[in-house]
Amino acid sequence: MFAVFKTGGKQYRVAAEDVLKVAKLKGEPGEIVEFGEVLVVGGDSVTLGAPTIAGATVAAEVLDQARGPKIIAFKKRRRKNSRRKRGFREEFTLIRITEILTDGKKANKTAQPRPKRTPAPAAEAGAEATETAAAAEGATAKKSPAKKAPKAKAKAPAAKAKPKGKPKK
């Protein structure tokens, strides 16, 4: 399921568990914020708003409040001895989409713990076999550190001598 919502003068297409940067919002890290201006909700069937969908919300968890890179606005008018240099860092909020809700449902006000990813069973078994084999080899044979020979430095070519003074014609 996906949704398109509007915040900070921009529109974002999101699905559950997406992480994105939006314009600064009120909220501390760990809080849940809701976006009420949902324009499109899709999935098996797409619902378009006119202009918004009544009763639809997008819930997100605030991950961080931060500032972006410095942007420098430099203006110069040529031949006028006129310059202006200004810089700023735009503030943004990093959020993770938790739920896309329809039909007037309310969002959970507490952040749910994310499920931890587990590696695939076949890959896990193969990795364990190679680790045990490498450990067995390391226990039986000691590896001696390889010594590297120092590199010979290349000599720079001699500079050509230039005659001093003016050349004779």
C-alpha positions as CSV (number, residue, x, y, z in Angstrom):
1,M,0.0,0.0,0.0
2,F,1.3,3.5,-0.8
3,A,0.1,7.1,-0.2
4,V,0.9,10.5,-1.5
5,F,0.7,13.2,1.1
6,K,1.6,16.9,1.3
7,T,3.7,18.7,3.8
8,G,6.0,21.7,3.7
9,G,4.8,22.7,0.2
10,K,5.9,19.4,-1.3
11,Q,4.3,16.1,-2.1
12,Y,5.8,12.7,-1.1
13,R,4.9,9.2,-2.3
14,V,5.5,6.8,0.5
15,A,5.0,3.2,1.7
16,A,5.3,1.7,5.2
17,E,8.8,1.7,6.6
18,D,10.1,4.4,4.2
19,V,12.6,7.0,5.6
20,L,12.6,10.5,4.2
21,K,13.6,14.1,4.9
22,V,10.8,16.7,5.1
23,A,10.8,20.3,6.1
24,K,11.1,21.0,9.8
25,L,8.2,19.7,11.9
26,K,7.4,20.0,15.6
27,G,8.2,16.9,17.5
28,E,11.0,15.2,19.4
29,P,12.8,12.1,18.2
30,G,10.6,9.1,19.0
31,E,7.3,10.9,18.7
32,I,4.6,10.0,16.3
33,V,3.3,12.7,13.9
34,E,0.3,12.5,11.6
35,F,-0.1,14.0,8.1
36,G,-3.8,14.8,7.3
37,E,-3.4,16.1,3.7
38,V,-3.4,12.7,1.9
39,L,-3.9,13.2,-1.8
40,V,-3.8,9.6,-3.1
41,V,-4.0,6.1,-1.4
42,G,-3.1,3.1,-3.5
43,G,-2.7,-0.6,-3.3
44,D,-5.2,-3.1,-4.8
45,S,-7.4,-0.1,-5.8
46,V,-6.4,3.5,-6.1
47,T,-8.4,6.3,-4.3
48,L,-7.9,9.8,-5.5
49,G,-8.8,12.8,-3.4
50,A,-10.6,15.9,-4.6
51,P,-8.2,17.6,-3.4
52,T,-7.7,15.4,-0.3
53,I,-9.1,12.1,0.9
54,A,-11.4,12.5,3.9
55,G,-10.4,10.4,6.9
56,A,-7.1,9.3,5.5
57,T,-3.9,10.0,7.4
58,V,-0.2,9.0,7.2
59,A,1.5,8.3,10.6
60,A,5.3,8.7,10.9
61,E,7.9,8.4,13.7
62,V,10.3,11.3,14.1
63,L,13.9,9.9,13.9
64,D,15.9,13.1,14.0
65,Q,15.9,16.9,13.9
66,A,18.9,18.2,11.9
67,R,20.3,20.7,9.6
68,G,21.4,20.2,6.0
69,P,24.6,21.2,4.3
70,K,25.5,24.9,4.0
71,I,24.1,26.5,0.9
72,I,25.8,29.7,-0.3
73,A,23.8,32.3,-2.3
74,F,26.4,34.5,-4.1
75,K,25.2,37.3,-6.4
76,K,27.5,39.6,-8.3
77,R,26.7,42.5,-10.7
78,R,29.6,42.8,-13.1
79,R,31.4,46.1,-13.5
80,K,29.4,47.6,-10.6
81,N,31.6,46.6,-7.7
82,S,28.6,45.0,-6.1
83,R,28.6,41.6,-4.5
84,R,26.4,39.8,-1.9
85,K,27.3,36.5,-0.2
86,R,24.8,34.8,2.1
87,G,24.7,31.3,3.4
88,F,22.2,29.2,5.3
89,R,21.6,25.7,6.5
90,E,18.1,24.4,6.0
91,E,16.5,22.6,8.9
92,F,14.8,19.3,8.2
93,T,13.2,16.4,10.1
94,L,14.0,12.8,9.3
95,I,11.0,10.6,9.6
96,R,10.0,6.9,9.1
97,I,6.5,6.1,7.9
98,T,4.8,3.7,10.3
99,E,1.3,3.4,9.0
100,I,-1.1,4.5,6.2
101,L,-4.6,4.8,7.7
102,T,-7.9,5.2,6.0
103,D,-11.6,5.4,7.1
104,G,-10.8,7.8,10.0
105,K,-8.7,5.3,12.0
106,K,-6.3,6.7,14.6
107,A,-2.6,6.1,14.7
108,N,-0.7,4.4,17.5
109,K,0.9,7.1,19.7
110,T,3.8,4.9,20.6
111,A,6.5,3.9,18.3
112,Q,6.5,0.2,17.6
113,P,9.8,-1.7,17.8
114,R,11.1,-2.6,14.3
115,P,11.4,-6.2,13.6
116,K,15.1,-7.3,13.4
117,R,16.2,-8.8,10.1
118,T,17.6,-12.3,10.2
119,P,19.8,-13.7,7.5
120,A,18.5,-16.4,5.2
121,P,19.0,-20.0,6.6
122,A,21.0,-21.3,3.6
123,A,23.4,-18.3,3.7
124,E,23.7,-18.7,7.5
125,A,24.7,-22.4,7.3
126,G,27.2,-21.7,4.6
127,A,28.8,-18.9,6.5
128,E,29.2,-21.0,9.7
129,A,30.9,-23.8,7.7
130,T,33.5,-21.5,6.2
131,E,34.1,-19.8,9.6
132,T,34.8,-23.1,11.3
133,A,37.1,-24.3,8.5
134,A,39.1,-21.1,8.6
135,A,39.4,-21.3,12.4
136,A,40.7,-24.9,12.2
137,E,43.3,-23.9,9.6
138,G,44.4,-20.9,11.7
139,A,44.8,-23.1,14.8
140,T,47.0,-25.7,13.1
141,A,49.3,-23.5,10.9
142,K,50.8,-20.2,12.1
143,K,51.1,-17.6,9.4
144,S,54.4,-15.7,9.3
145,P,54.1,-12.0,8.4
146,A,55.3,-11.2,4.9
147,K,58.1,-8.7,4.8
148,K,58.0,-6.2,2.0
149,A,61.2,-5.1,0.3
150,P,61.7,-1.3,0.3
151,K,60.9,0.3,-3.1
152,A,63.7,2.0,-4.9
153,K,63.0,5.7,-5.6
154,A,63.1,6.8,-9.2
155,K,65.5,9.6,-9.9
156,A,64.0,12.7,-11.4
157,P,65.5,13.7,-14.8
158,A,68.1,16.5,-14.6
159,A,66.7,19.9,-15.6
160,K,68.2,21.4,-18.8
161,A,70.5,24.3,-18.2
162,K,69.3,27.5,-19.8
163,P,71.9,30.1,-20.9
164,K,71.7,33.3,-19.0
165,G,71.3,36.6,-20.8
166,K,70.0,37.3,-24.3
167,P,70.7,34.8,-27.1
168,K,73.0,36.1,-29.9
169,K,71.6,36.3,-33.4
